[in-house]
Amino acid sequence: MIYDVVVIGAGQAGLSMGYYLMQTSLSFIILDNHAAIGEVWRKRYDSLALFTPRAYSSLPGLGLEGDPSGFPTKDEIADYLGRYAKTFDLPIQLNCHVQKIQKENDSFTISTSNSVIRTKKVVVASGPFQTPNIPPFAKKLPNHVAQLHSSEYINPAQLNQGSVLVVGGGNSGGQIAVELSRHHETYLSIGSKVRFLPLSLAGRSIFWWFDKLGILKADRDSWIGKRVQSQPDPIFGYELKEKIKNCAIKLKSRTKSIVQNEIEFDDLSTIRVENVIWATGFIRDYSWIDVKNLVDANGDVKHHRGITEIDGLYFLGLPWQHRRGSALLLGVGEDAAYIAKSMKKL
């Protein structure tokens, strides 16, 4: 059998794509390398809660249950994604690890861990979180120092007694630092000035204001879109700010190197800690897509709203694929609808 479409990844992007493909006559299947829908969310750290309220955390066609102004937990999102797949009876093959994609004439061959699948079109919806980005000098840390990437961190029980350094100033790094500060002497290393935004303003979610001000609707090439992209992501909520103000979390500049078992920062100060959490993001890895002219000189996929220069190859769920929410629950559905519509025109 040759499918019309194969979607790779059954996370929020892949499920949204499936929702719109169900409304077409195209034959399709969604492949995912996990054992259950939502497993990626369920494996994240125990205390994780979204900074987007439930009203802005749903996929197309099915609302997230509960207080619309409340903030869902990671297990709640995992349950929701599983419910979403069942509600729309999406054709999903789990435990299917895609090893390579190749194009042969007008179709694609997808090699998986246990099969070879042919399709006319492919939607890569595997998400932006691929290979953990850990600096090479991390290997110089003494063996007794416990170190984890933020994707491996679950709770404080994983760590040694003693001080901890969290490297990275995004929302995940901030949330983890706040949690660890209740149990450990905690340092937070960041490379730029932290900008804080409230979770709510005048009784409304900050995302309600973003929506009204047009920020959520601003595309990547607009003046607003370019300005937002040029700035580091803000930290939502003031809990970290209060911890820093009260010295419960000590700020350090960018982590530079390891010198004689000490961690050195850009300002040349040094510390010794018993634990390090690398909240340093991820590296893009498209080596498994054996197709020429896929990426530009910076390693970014060449595309317009997810449609690549390779006929029949699409991407979904990329950061700023079209708008700020393209990689988030609140915006990925709009991009999925655009791709499905473009397919129907062919």
Backbone hydrogen bonds, N-H to C=O, Kabsch-Sander energy under -0.5 kcal/mol:
donor,donor_aa,acceptor,acceptor_aa,energy
3,Y,1,M,-0.6
3,Y,118,R,-2.3
4,D,27,S,-1.1
5,V,27,S,-2.1
6,V,121,K,-1.9
7,V,29,I,-2.6
8,I,123,V,-2.9
9,G,7,V,-0.7
9,G,31,L,-3.7
14,G,125,A,-0.6
15,L,11,G,-2.7
16,S,12,Q,-1.6
17,M,13,A,-2.2
18,G,14,G,-2.3
19,Y,15,L,-2.1
20,Y,16,S,-1.6
21,L,17,M,-2.4
22,M,18,G,-2.0
23,Q,20,Y,-1.0
24,T,21,L,-1.9
29,I,5,V,-1.2
30,I,91,P,-2.5
31,L,7,V,-3.1
31,L,29,I,-0.5
32,D,93,Q,-2.3
39,E,36,A,-1.5
42,R,38,G,-2.3
43,K,39,E,-1.7
44,R,41,W,-1.5
46,D,154,I,-2.3
48,L,45,Y,-2.0
50,L,72,P,-2.5
54,R,70,G,-2.4
55,A,68,P,-2.5
56,Y,53,P,-2.1
57,S,54,R,-1.8
59,L,62,L,-0.6
62,L,59,L,-1.4
65,E,63,G,-0.5
70,G,67,D,-1.7
74,K,48,L,-1.6
77,I,73,T,-1.8
78,A,74,K,-2.2
79,D,75,D,-2.5
80,Y,76,E,-2.2
81,L,77,I,-2.5
82,G,78,A,-1.9
83,R,79,D,-2.4
84,Y,80,Y,-2.5
85,A,81,L,-2.2
86,K,82,G,-1.7
87,T,83,R,-2.8
88,F,84,Y,-1.7
89,D,86,K,-0.9
90,L,85,A,-2.1
92,I,90,L,-0.9
93,Q,30,I,-3.0
94,L,92,I,-0.6
95,N,34,H,-2.6
96,C,32,D,-2.9
97,H,95,N,-0.6
98,V,96,C,-0.7
99,Q,97,H,-0.5
99,Q,111,S,-3.0
100,K,111,S,-1.7
101,I,288,W,-2.1
102,Q,109,T,-2.4
103,K,290,D,-0.6
104,E,107,S,-3.0
107,S,104,E,-1.9
108,F,119,T,-3.4
109,T,102,Q,-3.1
110,I,108,F,-0.5
110,I,117,I,-3.4
111,S,100,K,-2.6
111,S,109,T,-0.6
112,T,110,I,-0.6
112,T,115,S,-3.1
113,S,97,H,-1.2
117,I,110,I,-2.8
118,R,1,M,-0.6
119,T,108,F,-2.0
120,K,3,Y,-2.2
121,K,4,D,-0.9
122,V,312,G,-2.8
123,V,6,V,-2.5
124,V,122,V,-0.5
124,V,314,Y,-3.0
125,A,8,I,-2.3
125,A,123,V,-0.9
127,G,316,L,-0.6
130,Q,128,P,-1.0
131,T,283,I,-1.7
133,N,281,G,-2.6
134,I,132,P,-1.0
138,A,135,P,-2.0
139,K,136,P,-1.7
140,K,137,F,-1.8
141,L,138,A,-1.6
145,V,142,P,-1.7
146,A,144,H,-0.5
146,A,274,E,-2.3
148,L,276,V,-2.2
150,S,278,W,-2.1
152,E,149,H,-2.3
153,Y,149,H,-1.1
158,Q,155,N,-1.7
159,L,156,P,-1.9
164,V,185,E,-2.6
165,L,275,N,-2.3
166,V,187,Y,-2.8
167,V,165,L,-0.6
167,V,277,I,-3.0
168,G,166,V,-0.6
168,G,189,S,-3.0
174,G,170,G,-2.5
175,Q,171,N,-2.5
176,I,172,S,-2.6
177,A,173,G,-2.4
178,V,174,G,-2.2
179,E,175,Q,-2.1
180,L,176,I,-2.7
181,S,177,A,-1.9
182,R,179,E,-1.3
183,H,180,L,-1.9
184,H,180,L,-2.7
186,T,184,H,-0.5
186,T,248,A,-0.7
187,Y,164,V,-2.6
188,L,250,K,-2.5
189,S,166,V,-2.9
190,I,188,L,-0.6
190,I,252,K,-2.1
196,F,194,V,-0.5
197,L,235,I,-2.6
201,L,204,R,-3.4
204,R,201,L,-1.6
206,I,199,L,-2.3
208,W,205,S,-0.8
209,W,205,S,-1.5
210,F,206,I,-2.3
211,D,207,F,-2.1
212,K,208,W,-2.3
213,L,209,W,-2.6
214,G,210,F,-0.5
214,G,211,D,-1.0
215,I,210,F,-1.9
216,L,210,F,-1.0
218,A,214,G,-0.7
218,A,215,I,-0.6
220,R,322,H,-2.3
222,S,219,D,-1.6
226,K,222,S,-2.7
227,R,223,W,-2.0
228,V,224,I,-2.5
229,Q,225,G,-2.4
230,S,226,K,-1.5
231,Q,228,V,-1.1
235,I,195,R,-2.9
236,F,234,P,-0.6
237,G,197,L,-3.3
242,E,238,Y,-2.3
243,K,239,E,-2.0
244,I,240,L,-2.5
245,K,241,K,-2.4
246,N,242,E,-2.3
247,C,244,I,-1.4
248,A,243,K,-2.2
249,I,243,K,-1.5
250,K,186,T,-2.5
251,L,249,I,-0.5
252,K,188,L,-2.8
256,K,264,E,-3.1
257,S,264,E,-1.5
259,V,257,S,-0.5
259,V,262,E,-3.1
262,E,259,V,-1.6
263,I,271,I,-2.8
264,E,257,S,-3.1
264,E,262,E,-0.5
265,F,269,S,-2.3
266,D,254,R,-2.1
268,L,265,F,-2.4
271,I,263,I,-1.6
274,E,163,S,-1.5
275,N,163,S,-0.9
276,V,146,A,-2.7
277,I,165,L,-2.8
278,W,148,L,-3.0
278,W,276,V,-0.6
279,A,167,V,-2.0
279,A,277,I,-1.2
280,T,278,W,-0.9
283,I,131,T,-3.6
289,I,286,Y,-2.0
290,D,101,I,-2.3
290,D,288,W,-0.9
291,V,289,I,-2.0
294,L,291,V,-0.7
296,D,300,D,-2.6
299,G,296,D,-1.9
302,K,294,L,-2.7
303,H,301,V,-0.7
304,H,307,I,-2.1
305,R,321,Q,-0.6
307,I,304,H,-1.8
308,T,306,G,-0.7
308,T,313,L,-1.7
309,E,302,K,-0.7
311,D,309,E,-0.6
313,L,310,I,-2.3
314,Y,122,V,-2.7
314,Y,312,G,-0.5
315,F,306,G,-2.4
316,L,124,V,-2.3
320,W,323,R,-0.5
321,Q,318,L,-1.7
322,H,323,R,-0.6
324,R,218,A,-0.6
326,S,323,R,-1.8
327,A,324,R,-0.6
328,L,325,G,-2.0
331,G,325,G,-1.0
331,G,328,L,-1.3
332,V,328,L,-2.0
334,E,331,G,-0.7
335,D,331,G,-1.0
336,A,332,V,-2.1
337,A,333,G,-2.3
338,Y,334,E,-1.7
339,I,335,D,-2.2
340,A,336,A,-2.6
341,K,337,A,-2.2
342,S,338,Y,-2.0
343,M,339,I,-2.0
344,K,340,A,-1.9
345,K,341,K,-1.0
346,L,342,S,-0.6
346,L,343,M,-1.1
